[in-house]
Amino acid sequence: MDKKVITRVEIDEDIIQVRMKNVEKNSLFVGQIFGVLASHDINIDMISSANLENEMQIDFTCEAKDQSKLNQAIKQILEDHPRMEVYSSKNTGKLVVEGEDMKDESGVAARVFQILGKAQIPFYQITTSEISISLVIDKKYLKKAQKEIKEGIE
């Protein structure tokens, strides 16, 4: 892989990762959940979902400074939907690998995953766009992950 493909490798240690389980497979339901988060003025960053047999799991991240607003929103969501399970963690951070030319290069994600795997750095959530890969990683591995990716693309 040409070094110029990846032009930025950044970390953000000030995030909260939230995992919602037993979420109904219904767009209106999901819209209601994110409406509650928006009504509490919580800016959502990464969003990913997994469809299971009868429900879905939704993971998202937000800024750590929004912890108290997030707690209020989660309380409201669980009051309306007690079957849901919600977990949050401030022990994670975000690694962002970015490059304008990633959209035209195959194998970038594979290389990132291989580098992290070789360094034994687990990740918990992935979101992508044409020009970026964002991963949620334990805070204790963030700087190492950044270093390994930077060295791995040289």
Order of alpha helices (4+ residues) and beta strands (2+ residues): beta-beta-alpha-beta-beta-alpha-beta-beta-alpha-beta-beta-alpha
